[in-house]
């Protein structure tokens, strides 16, 4: 309830029309019943960040957006609905098991968009054959230099160990030409590795390329 109310207030401050809030009825979603629609709690957070992205790019076109850790695809859905006219490609990277879920969700949510999966071709930012790309996390190193207008991440960077986060930050440092937007925990986590050693994360405020 706290999360819902907090992001609801943030959206209203942006003059967002809450009756336009929507989430597709795919995969039997759970959430809050509002305006005769089921809205998952995370949808307000996704809509808020989508509105922020829309503000950044309101005078731009043909943008390349990359989301690291796209989850089921909720952020991609809200961003493409709100500012899809400015985005030529929205690319998600996640672990293969999660990419399977987001592939199903986004193929169902956007039947008119061209979706490319990992087995269907390479990550080509000059290729006009797809609008949404869904690829496994390890293929992110294939992105060319200075090619991405927005890198976005929510929560997963600070839930990785320091080594993994630094690999992603090095890719962002090489490929980003405009913005890196992220929303991460400012809390230290200690991970126990299989070899008996420990590692820790990078807290959100220190995630700087």
Secondary structure, 3 states (H helix, E strand, C coil): CHHHHHHHHHHHHCCCCHHHCCCCCCCCCCCEEECCEEECCHHHHHHHHHHHHHHHCCCCCCEEEEEECCCCCHHHHHHHHHHHHHEEEEEEEECHHHHHHHHHHHHHHCCCCCEEEHHHCCCCCCCCCCCEEEEEHHHHHHCCCCCEEEEEEECCHHHCCHHHHHHHHHHHHHHEEEEEEEECCCCCCEEECCCCCEEECCCHHHCCC
